């Protein structure tokens, strides 16, 4: 009798789960959380070094000036990522990656390579691109977007090419198929 | 019983409430509904910024590709998908291969990337002091590996024809079948010291067999073998090319091949070009040639400018100095070529 009473009581007390239940928490799934300060997702630890930038920097103040200094090159990097995210040829490659981090690390890399006094804190080209399955056509699309960003920023063509000259040899590490 | 009774009473009252409540209609009644105003069209997206005047002027040409950049497929290969950077497919040479106008380069023609098939068509006119050259051809590129080309050249002797005793306006005609295979390297990417390297052949057939033999040529057809190395040196915005050609062709083959006692020789074609923008390049070329017939055949020189009007259309203009042709010296003039590539 008591058992039946308890069962009935339980049946009556059964409620639909509340709206907005955090199912990830219920099932113990750990969500990646953006760092509140930087807005980036955490990455596995790695050795930081300017050598990861993949080339030695220029030492030419005139070249840095052609890119509009440190602020100029950082803007160009961010714009390149922006154009690529909107580029139907390669947007899918960027969709699953941390664009906040890419904008920062690409900015650091380009800034370091033209000799505008940044340190590159990202990973090396080979390990970053290892699982992306990039083709030379993807690379060409990115180059066109970088050229467009540099053109928008009014960088002279010869200076544009000097930056590309630093990046072109990295194709061996980036293109995997 | 004393506990369960109120419980059941609660349950019954709940059920009763549910039963007595008005049925909820989850849809809007249609028949007597007040007329619904048509949905207001969403505000139009902001108009894209006006393109530069040049782009606006060329906008109709950009869509000139009837095939578009869409994915046509031939087996596993993508047809006419494109993907090359502007000008990296070179421009058509006088012999139909991709290169710089007069010199053959290691580039593979067509706009295709690895895994794709591309093609290009070209037409070239050269106006010299005494002669006129017209050539046109077609080229198929397979990935970044193979290029197959055909070109037909018509060389009009105009008034000089009478002087040479072959009749005014006599035209020499030449068919050139070319093949080029990329062996290693990349024009743009990879180490600056590693050029794109390609070997190739050009099989040429003069259509004036009897006449060229009468002029002293040993044969009406012949095959050139070429080895080319080409690199875009981005740090200097320079494109450098060197080609070795093993040939016995007289004036590219227009005047036949070889002569008594003269066979294949090794010759050199060099190009140096400066990139003004991603669309424009200016340069100079030099091409050495044999003089098997003893007609004073000269080495060739050109100064050229190429411009990619769109991804598909490239025009090349050049000043050429072809020296003496068939003993008539001072053959300088203009070179104009258009290439459409997919």
Interface residues (C-beta under 8 A of the other chain):
Chain A: X4 X5 X8 X9 X12 X135 X136 X137 X139 X140 X141 X143 X144 X147 X157 X158 X161 X162 X164 X165 X168 X169 X171 X172 X175
Chain B: X3 X4 X7 X10 X11 X83 X84 X85 X113 X114 X115 X144 X186 X188 X189 X190 X191 X192 X233 X234 X235 X236 X237 X275 X276 X277 X278
